[in-house]
Amino acid sequence: MPVEFLGIAATNDGSETTPRSGAAFDKGYTLRLARAHEEHGWDRVLFAYGSGAPDPAPAAAYVASRLEKLQILLAHRPNVSYPTFAAKTFATLDQISEGRLTVHFITGGNDHEQGREGDTLTKDERYARTREYIDVVKKIWTTHEPFDHEGDHYRFHDFVSDVFPVQQPRPGVSFGGSSPAAYAAGGAEADIYCLWGEPLAETAEQIGAVEAAAKAAGRTEAPRIQVAFRPIIAPTEELAWEKAHRTVGAIRQRREEGLVRQPRRGSRGNPENTGSQRLLAIAEAGERYDRALWTPTAAATGGAGNSNALVGTPETVAQALLDYYDLGVDILSARGYDLLDDAIDFGRYVIPIVREEVAKRDAERVARGALAGVNG
């Protein structure tokens, strides 16, 4: 099966290790970073969402109108707009990008962050709302006659959009999460299911949970699987590990100095979302897993989002990614700590190795199938 690479479409040059040098929306940097991905073998970039961050939809439209091949993954929280409005926004962006849009729906794992924009639902209520929201958006994308909707969270009458996506029948739907409620929602609705990088054994378990949820929802095909990492690469193993320890030192220093906004914790001092809880539990159990997975970066951030690293030479990191590919992961998400330079280096030195090895695996699979056909 083909493999795809997802990078980050940051709107400024700040990261966990370095402060941003300009405005929150640095138009020149946003385009430069996206162009670096397009020119160095990446397939798509994520425009992430944060309560106080620049709106990702117009930023994505800005990039899509200036680049020709790079695909767009747009993050969206259902609490910030009505699905009729959002569906038109997405369809317009798919028109601007000439069919390069996928939408990543975020339910939200932190009550405080959700509350910053007026969302007071419980986590289970948010998942129910997200499922209804996705269902409505899909229907708007594909329905050319006015219709009514009477749901638990949304009600409207006689609506039909006058703008439709380029992609037929619709753009892809991406979803993520590590709780049973997330598996159920994403297993039912998602084309792509997104996981944070965990050890191979735990990742295999999560893939199994997603597949089981899809089957329980009556689907004959499970979502494609995406897994996200923070690659730390260098020409030698020694230099890579030196770089890794410098990276963790920089993360810890910025957090200790109060230069990074701390995520709110639950009543027991733990992250509210299951994904972060899993990352911290894995980090507590060990620093190194499998071929190259390293957890201190996750521990240093408090399990904040995509934070487990893959450390080593480009060859080592590429082989580690292939281990996940062999589990059934066909979308590999990677984001370095120096966003621009790391995107270029990863594209130059890691992506070609992975693509070459995947092509070999696919050719061998075809040859085995042909041989089995002859022998049969």
N, C-alpha and C positions, 0 to 999 in steps of 0.2 A: 504494500500500500504506500502511497506517496507520503512524504513527511513535509510538514510546514513549520516555519519559524515565526514566532511572534515577539516583537520588541515593544519598547515603550515610546509613546509620543508625548514626552514631557513638554510642558510649555515654558520651562525655565531650566537652568543648569544645576539647580540644587539637588542634593541627595542626603542620605543619612550621614555621609562623611564630610560633606562640604556645604557651606551656605550658598544660596543662589547669589549671582553677581548682579542681577538686574530685577526687573519687575516680575510679578507673578506670571503675567503673560508677556513673554519676550517673543515677539512675532518673528524676528530674524532667527533666533535660536530654534524655535519650534520648527520652522521650515528646514533649517540646516540639519537638525537631528533626523527629521523624517526623510530627507533626501539621502542622508548617510545610510539609512536602512535600505532604501530602495536601490541604492547603488552597490550595496554589498551583500546582496543575496537573501535579504529577509522577505517574507511574504506579506506580513501585515504588522501594524502597530496598534497598541491599545491607547485610546484616549480615556484616561481614568477619571473617576468622579470623587470629589470631596466637597463637604458642605460649604467651605469658604473658598474653594479653588475656582479658577476660571472655568466657565461653562465649556464642557468638552465638545458639544455639537457644533458651534460656530468655529471652534479651533479645528475640528476635523474637516469642516467644509472648506476652510482656508487652505489646508494642506491638500485635500483631495482635488481642489481646482488648479493646483500648481504642479502636481505629480501625476504621472500617467499609469503606473503599474501598482504602486503600493496599496494594499487593501487596508480597510479601516475597521477596527473593532471599537465600537462606541459604548462606553459604560453609561448606564442609566438607572436611576432609582425611581421606582414607581410612585413614591410619595411626592415627587416634585412636580408632577403634571398629570392632567387627565389623559387617559389612553387615546381618546380621539385626537387630542392635540399632538401627543407624542408620535402616533402612527403617521401623521402628516409630516412631522419633522423628519422622521426616519426615511419616509418615502422621498422627500425632497433631497435629503442627503444622498440617498442611493442614486437619484437622478444626477446630482452634481458629480458624484464619483463614478458615474457610468457603470453602476452595478458592482461596486467594490465594498459594500457595507455589510457588516455583521453587528448585531446589537447584543451587548452583554447586560443582562438584567440583574441588578443587585438588590437583594432583599434587605440586607443590612443586619450586621451581627452585634451592633453596639447601640444600646438604647439612648445613651447620651448623644452620640453622633447623629442618630436619627432625629432626636429631639431638637437639635440645632435648627432644623428646618420644619419644625412643627409636627413631626411624626410621633404620635403617642401610642401606637398599637404595640401589642406584645409581639414577641418573636413569632409565635405560631400564627397570630393574626396576620403578620406581615407576609409569611409564606403563602397563606391562603389568598391574600390580596395579590401577590405577585403572580400566582397561577391564573387568577382571573384576568389580571392585566395583560399577561402574555397572550392568553386566549383571545381577548378583545383585539389586541394589536394585530395578531395574525388574521383575524376575520376582516378587519378594516383593510388590510393589505390586499386581500383576495376577493372582496365582495364589491360588486359594481352596482348593486341595487340598495336603496335605503333599508335599514333594519333597526330594530329596537333591541335594547339590552336591559335586562332586569337582574342584576346580580347582588351579591352581599355587599360589595364595595362600590360598584359603579352602576348608574342608571342613566340611560339616554334614549331618545326616540327619534326615528326617521333620519338617521345619520348615514351619509355616504360621502366618501372622500372623492375629491376631484384630482388628486395626485396619487400615482401608484408607483411602486418600485420598478426599476429596470429589471431586476432579477425575477425570474418566474419559477415557481409560483410566488416566491417571497424571499427576502433576505434571511440569512441564517440567524438562529437564536442561540446565544451563549448563556451559560448559567454556572454558578459555582457554590460550593459549600461542603461541609463535612459532617453535618448532623443528619439523623434519619429524616427529618422534615425536608432538608435540602435534597437528599437523594430522591425522595418521593416527588418533589416538585420538579427538579431537573430531569429525573428519569422520565417523567411524563411529558415535559414540554421542550426540552433542549435538543438542539442539533449538536451542540458542543458542550461537554461538561468539563469544567475547569477545576483542577486540584493544585494545591501548593505542594512543592517538592518535599516528599517524605522518603524514607528508605524503601527499597524495592518491595519488601514483604508487605509493608503497610499500604503502599500504593496499589499493589495487586488486590488487597482486601477492599480498598475503596472502589476500584474498578468493578469488582464483583458486586458490591452494594449498588452501584449505579445500574449495572446490567440487570440485577434482580428487580430494581424499582421500575425500570423500563418495561420489563416483562410483565410485572404486576399491573402496569398501566395499560396493558394490551398492545404494546408496540412489538413489532417483529424485528426491528433493528434498534440497537442501543445507540446513545449519543457517541460521537467521536470524543476521545479523551485528550485533554490538554493538561500538561503539568509544567509548573513554573519554578525557575531556579535563579540564583544570583551567581553567575560564573565569575571566578577569579582565576585568570590564566596568566601565564608567563612562559618564557622560552624553556625554563628548566623547572623540575619539581621543587628544587630548593628555593628558587626565586618566587615561585607561585605561593609557597607556604609562608615565606617572609611577607609577601604582599597581603596574604590573608590575615596574618596577625596584625599588620599595620592597619588594615581595614577595620578589624574589630576594635583596636585601640582608638581609632578615630570615632567610631560609633559611640563607644562608651564615654569618651571625653565630651562629646557634644551633648549627650544625654545628662551627664553629671553637671555640665555648665548650664543646663536648662535651655539649650539652643534648639532642641527638638521637642515639638509638642507631644506630650505624653498621652497615650490613650487612656480613657477612663476605665477603671476596673470594676468588677462586680463586688458584692458585699463581702465576699471572702478574699478579696485581693487578687482574684484570677481574672483573666480576660473573659468577657461574656460569650464570645463566639467559640464554637467547637474547634474550628480550624486552628486558631491561635493556641487553644488549650492543648491540642495535639502536638503542635510544634514545640511547645515548652516541655511537654512530657517526654518527647523524643530527645530533646537537648539534655534534659536531666538524666536520661538513661545512658547517654553516651555522646562523645564529640564527633566520632567518625563512623560512617556506615558505608558498606558496599565498596565501590571502587573509588569514589571521590566525594561523597556527600559529607558536608561539614556543618555542624549545628551551632557553633558559638555566635555566628551572625544573627541567627534567630533568637538566641538567648539574650544577646545584647540589646535587641530591639524590643524585648518583651513579647516576642511572637507576633510582631506587627506585620501582617500580610505576607507577601512573597519574600522570604528572608533566609531560607536555607541555601547554602552555597555549594557549588561544585568547584573543587580546587585542583589545579594541576596544569600540566602542559595542554596545549590544544588537543593533542592526541588522547591524553587521559580523559579530558572533559568530553571529547567526542565519543569515546568508547562508553563513558558513563551514560551519556544521552542515548546511545544505542541500546543499552541495557533496558532503559524505559521503553524505547520503541519496541523491543522484543516482548514487552508485557502487553502491548496493544496501544501505546501512546503514540499518536501520529501528529500532534501539534506540540511543539516544544517552545516554551516561553522562557526568555532569558533577558535579564537586565543587569548590567554592571553598575558599579558605584560611580565611575566617571562615565556618565551616560553616553556622550558622543564618542570618545576614544574607545571605550569598551565595545560599543556597537560596531565600530569599524573593525576592531581587532577580532571580535567574535565572527563577524561576517567573512573576514579574510581567511582566518585560520581554523575555525571550528566547523562552520556550516559546510564547506566543501567536503570535508572528511565524512561528515554524517551523510550527506547526500550520496556520495560515492558508495559508501557501505550499504545504504538502503537500496540503491540500484542493484548492487550485487545480490542482496538478499531476495529482491523481487525477481531477478533473473533466475536465481537458483530455484525459487518457488515455482516459477513457470515451467522450468525444465523438469522438475520433479513431477508436476502435473501432467506434462506431455508424456513422460516416461510411463507414468501410471496408466495413462490412457492407452498407450501402445501395448503394455503388458496385460491390461484388462481385456 
